[in-house]
Amino acid sequence: TSLAMFHKESEKILREEGSVEIREYNVRSLDHILEQQAMAKSLGHRTFPIDVKRLEEGIAYLEETSYKTVIHGDNKDANRMGPYLVDLELIGRGSPAVDLSLLFMQYGVPKQDRGKLIDLYLNAKCSEQIEEEKKLLQEGLEFTSHYIAARIVASSSSKKQLGKKTLDENERLISYA
């Protein structure tokens, strides 16, 4: 529910502050992700088996979708303090499927259970168009899951030193997507 509230209220709060510019979510290019993956391989780290076609489709979807809100972009456990999302470095206007994909991957939510959780998310967000938004989110999840896993694993694996927590998180993302 904290993610639903973040998506519902953050833009309004940030606009009221007036000093915060809300930019578009930074969708990494295919070349950028592939370069990071090549660097990770050169360091001897395990990499994500990228399906280039799926990754291109995910990038295109994220760049072209009109279903956008303010998203966190990095809503992992390390960026939560209780119910609050912190570390707003990647915040931007984008598909809420980005945040939901990462959340579902972190907790290994089976594909068949996504619908129930999307319903809970939309109810917590007090959506007035639940069926339409549910359809958009399910479509978005199909496109974004592979992109999110590839982006995170390539980025974190391109660093020289990887801790056990990062390796474990990467394994979970690789196995999920």
N, C-alpha and C positions, 0 to 999 in steps of 0.2 A: 504493500500500500504506500510505502514512502516513495517509491519510484513513480507511482501514479500521481501522487500529490506534487512531486517535483515537476513532472510534465505539465500538470494542470496549472500550477501557481507560479513557477519560476519566471516565466516571461513577464507576467504582470508585475511581480516584485522588482525585477531588474529594470523594467521600463519606468516604474515609479521612482526608482533611485535616480534615473536620468543620466547618470554618469557612465553607465555600462553599455557598451556597444555589443549587440548580439550578432555575431558573424555567422556565416554558414559553417556547418560541421565540416571539418577538414577530411575529405575523402581522399585517401592515399591512392596514387596511380598504380597501375599494374607494374610499370617499370620500377617504381619505388619499392614495392613489395618484393619483386623478384631480385632487385639489387641487395636488399636486406637478407633475403634468403641465401643468396650466393655468398655473402659475407659470413653468415652463420655456418654454412657448409665448410667454408675455408677455415673456420675456427674449430671444426670437428663436432659441432653441435647437431643434434637431431633436428630435422626440419619438418615442416608441414607438407604433406603431399598435395601440392596445389593443382587443382583442376582449373586450367587457365580459362576455359570457356565459362565455367561457373563464376570464377572470380571477375571476369569481364562483365558478366551479366549483373553481378552484385554491385559493382562499381557504377555501371550505367543506371541501375535502378536507384541507387542512392543519389546520384547526380540529377536524375530526372523526376523523381517523385515529387508530387505537390503536397503529399500528406506529411507535413512537417510540424514540429513543435520545438521548443528548447529541449535539448537532450544533454545528458551529462557526458556521454562519450567514453567513460572509463569507470563505470559503476561496479568495480570489483570490491571484495571485502575490505581490502586495505584502504579504500576510499570511503568507508562508512564509519560514522561514529554513532552507534546506536541506530536510530531511525534516520539519521541525517547523512546526506551525501556531501562529502568535502572534496578538496582538490578539484577545483573548477577549471583547471587549465585547458581542458578539451571541450568545454561547453560550447554549444553552437546550435543553430537551427538545422535540424535534420530529422530523419525518420525515427520515430520512437522504437522501431524494430531493432535499431542498433543497440539501445540499452536493454531491451527485452532479450535479444539474442545472447548477449553476454551474460545476463542474469540466468537464463535457461541453461547455458553451457556450463556455467560455474557450478550449478547444482544438479547437472545431469538430468534435466527434466526430459522424460521421453516425449517424442513427437506427438504421440496420441494423447498426452496430458496437457499439451499447450492450450487447447481450446478452453478448458476449465479455468486455467490461470489467466488467460486473456480476459475471460468474462469477469473474474475477480478484479483484475487491473482496471477494466473499463467501468465497473461499478464503483470502485474506490475513487476513480477520477470523475465520477458523476457524469459520464458521457451521456449525451442526449441522443446519439445515433449509434447505439451499441452494435447492431448488426452490420452496419456499413463500416464502422471502425474495426470491428473484428475481422471482417473480410480483408481490409487493407493491411492490418497487422499480420494476419496469416500469410498473405502474399509477400509482405516485406520480410518476414522471417525466412521464407524460402530463399530469397535473394541474399539476405545479409549474413546468415550464419557462416557460410563459407568465407565470405569477405572478412568478417570479424576474427574468426580463428586464424586465417592466413596473416592478417595484419598484425595481430598481437604476437603470435608465435614468431613471425619473421623479425619483428621489431625487438622483442626481448632476447631472441636467440642470437642476434647480431652483436650483442655485447660480449666482451671478453670473458667476464666471470658471470656464471649463473649459479644462483643459490638453489638449494633444494626446493624451496617454496615455489620459485619460478619454474623450475623443471617440472614439478608436480602439476602446477597450473597448466603449463604447456601441454603435458600429456593428456590432461582432462579435456582441453580444447581440441586437441588432435583427434582423440577418440570420439568426441561428440559430433564434430562437423564432418 
